[in-house]
């Protein structure tokens, strides 16, 4: 049985934020901040065959803003979970504009994909129950009415290709869950388990998992009916900051 395994990992970036609820007051002639969103090469919830990120019509990004030097809070920030929607090649902000303060600058924190009840200080990602590309960005000390948000990947994409089809593939002895805080980073669970990979095509299986170190031993289990095979590694593998297997 031939197995081709590719694992991509991208580091989580620590972010900063704010804690006070403030009322925005636009300056005369200020039409509000305009946003643009780009993404690093890698992968996305909708991923092409060569693992390139491509935003699609209707994609939505959540945006927070805080006064520079302040802490990000679950709510009550300068801007809370505002929606940017990709529409005809542009990123449009839903609702009222976001204005710069009369004094000082703003720090912006964004994430993808948008979630209505998202908590920027404590979001649980569990790979045993879900699988999607989670991205974030930070743009600090903004004093301009144009803000560019550069999204970066925060999870590890595991992509396993197997000759033949009709199989089940599991990643063994892995950390499935992590709590994401956009200010302080990831806090992984100490529990390890077997994670079923989602079939992505006739021969491809994928799953997004937290950054972690995989121990030596059986890495993948592959089954088809009563038959079972495995793929092992002889030393631990660190999945963090671009490391691969």
C-alpha positions in Angstrom: 0.0 0.0 0.0 1.5 3.3 -1.1 0.8 6.3 1.2 1.7 9.9 0.3 1.5 12.1 3.3 1.8 15.9 3.4 1.4 17.9 6.6 1.3 21.7 6.6 1.6 23.8 9.7 1.4 27.5 10.3 2.1 29.2 13.6 -0.4 31.1 15.7 0.4 34.8 16.2 -0.1 36.6 19.5 -2.4 39.6 19.3 -3.2 42.6 21.5 -6.5 44.5 22.2 -8.9 46.7 24.3 -11.3 46.5 27.2 -13.5 49.7 27.3 -16.8 50.3 25.5 -16.4 53.6 23.6 -18.8 55.7 21.5 -17.4 56.5 18.0 -17.6 60.1 16.9 -16.9 60.7 13.2 -14.9 63.8 12.2 -16.6 66.1 9.6 -16.0 64.7 6.2 -14.9 61.3 7.5 -16.6 58.5 5.6 -15.3 55.7 7.7 -12.6 53.1 7.3 -12.2 51.1 4.1 -10.9 47.5 4.4 -9.0 45.2 2.2 -8.2 41.5 3.0 -5.4 39.4 1.6 -4.3 35.9 2.6 -0.9 34.1 2.8 -0.4 31.1 0.6 -1.5 27.8 2.1 -5.0 26.4 2.4 -8.5 27.4 3.2 -11.9 25.9 4.0 -12.5 25.8 0.2 -9.1 24.7 -1.0 -8.0 24.0 -4.6 -5.9 21.0 -5.6 -2.6 22.8 -5.2 -3.6 24.0 -1.6 -3.9 27.7 -2.6 -6.2 30.1 -0.7 -8.9 31.6 -2.9 -11.6 33.9 -1.4 -15.0 33.3 -2.8 -18.0 35.5 -3.4 -19.9 35.8 -0.1 -17.0 34.9 2.2 -17.2 36.8 5.5 -14.5 38.0 8.0 -15.1 39.1 11.5 -13.3 42.3 12.7 -12.5 43.8 16.1 -11.0 47.2 16.8 -9.5 48.5 20.1 -7.6 51.7 21.1 -3.9 51.0 20.6 -2.3 49.8 23.8 -5.6 48.4 25.3 -6.6 44.8 25.9 -9.1 43.0 23.7 -12.2 42.0 25.5 -15.0 39.6 24.8 -17.3 42.6 24.0 -17.4 46.3 24.5 -14.4 47.1 22.2 -14.2 50.0 19.8 -15.7 47.6 17.2 -17.1 44.2 18.0 -17.3 41.3 15.5 -18.1 43.5 12.6 -18.7 41.7 9.3 -16.7 42.2 6.2 -18.2 40.4 3.1 -16.4 39.6 -0.1 -18.6 41.1 -2.8 -17.7 41.5 -6.5 -14.0 41.6 -5.7 -14.3 44.1 -2.8 -14.6 43.8 1.0 -17.7 45.6 2.2 -18.5 46.4 5.9 -22.0 45.6 7.0 -23.8 48.3 9.0 -22.5 51.6 10.2 -18.9 52.6 9.3 -16.0 52.3 11.7 -14.4 55.7 12.5 -11.0 56.6 13.7 -10.8 58.1 17.2 -10.2 61.9 17.5 -7.0 61.1 19.3 -4.8 58.1 19.3 -4.8 55.1 16.9 -6.6 51.8 16.5 -5.5 48.1 16.6 -7.5 45.8 14.3 -7.9 42.1 14.8 -9.7 39.9 12.2 -10.5 36.2 11.8 -12.0 33.9 9.3 -14.5 32.3 9.0 -17.0 34.8 10.6 -19.1 33.3 13.5 -22.1 35.1 15.0 -21.4 34.1 18.6 -17.6 34.2 18.4 -15.6 35.0 21.6 -12.3 36.6 20.7 -10.8 35.8 24.1 -11.9 32.1 24.4 -12.9 30.2 21.2 -12.8 26.3 21.4 -11.7 24.5 18.3 -12.2 20.7 18.4 -10.9 18.7 15.5 -12.9 15.6 16.5 -16.1 17.6 15.8 -15.2 20.1 13.1 -12.7 20.8 10.4 -12.0 24.2 8.8 -9.2 26.6 8.1 -9.1 29.2 10.9 -7.2 32.4 10.0 -6.5 35.6 11.8 -4.7 39.0 11.2 -3.5 42.0 13.1 -3.0 45.5 11.9 -1.7 47.8 14.7 -1.5 51.5 15.3 -3.8 52.5 12.5 -4.2 56.2 11.8 -5.3 56.0 8.2 -8.8 55.5 6.8 -7.5 52.5 4.7 -6.8 49.3 6.6 -5.2 46.2 5.0 -5.9 42.9 6.9 -3.4 40.1 6.1 -4.9 36.8 7.1 -2.6 34.0 8.3 -3.4 30.4 9.0 -3.5 29.3 12.6 -4.1 25.5 12.3 -2.2 22.6 10.8 -3.6 21.0 7.7 -3.1 17.3 7.4 -3.5 15.9 3.9 -3.2 12.2 3.3 -3.3 10.6 -0.2 -3.8 6.8 -0.5 -3.9 4.7 -3.6 -7.3 3.2 -4.0 -10.5 4.2 -2.3 -13.3 3.2 0.2 -11.0 3.5 3.3 -11.2 5.2 6.7 -8.2 7.1 7.8 -7.4 8.2 11.4 -4.7 10.3 12.9 -3.6 8.6 16.2 -2.4 10.0 19.5 -3.1 13.6 18.6 -4.4 16.7 20.4 -7.8 17.5 19.0 -8.9 20.6 20.9 -7.4 24.0 21.7 -8.7 27.3 23.1 -7.9 30.3 20.9 -7.4 33.7 22.4 -6.7 36.3 19.7 -4.5 38.2 22.2 -2.5 35.3 23.8 -2.6 32.5 21.3 -3.5 28.8 21.6 -3.9 26.7 24.8 -4.0 23.0 23.8 -5.8 20.3 25.7 -3.6 17.7 27.4 -5.8 14.9 26.2 -4.8 12.9 23.1 -7.1 10.8 21.0 -7.6 9.2 17.5 -9.1 11.7 15.0 -10.9 10.6 11.9 -9.9 12.5 8.8 -12.5 13.8 6.4 -12.6 12.4 2.9 -11.8 15.1 0.4 -11.9 13.0 -2.7 -11.5 9.4 -4.0 -8.0 9.1 -2.6 -7.6 12.2 -0.3 -8.3 12.7 3.4 -7.8 16.0 5.3 -8.2 17.5 8.7 -7.3 20.7 10.4 -5.7 20.2 13.9 -4.1 22.4 16.5 -0.3 23.1 16.3 1.4 20.4 18.3 4.1 17.7 18.6 3.1 14.2 17.4 4.9 11.4 19.3 6.8 8.6 17.7 4.8 5.5 16.9 1.8 4.7 14.8 0.7 8.0 13.1 -2.1 6.9 10.8 -4.4 4.0 10.8 -6.0 3.0 7.5 -8.9 0.5 7.3 -11.1 -0.9 4.5 -13.7 -3.4 5.7 -11.9 -6.0 7.8 -8.5 -5.0 6.5 -6.3 -2.6 8.4 -2.9 -1.0 7.7 -0.8 1.6 9.6 1.8 4.2 9.0 4.3 4.9 11.7 7.1 7.5 12.4 10.3 6.7 14.4 10.7 10.2 16.0 8.4 12.9 17.1 7.2 15.6 14.7 6.7 19.2 15.6 3.8 20.8 13.7 4.4 24.5 14.2 5.7 27.5 12.3 6.0 25.8 8.8 7.4 22.4 10.0 6.2 19.5 7.9 6.3 15.8 7.7 
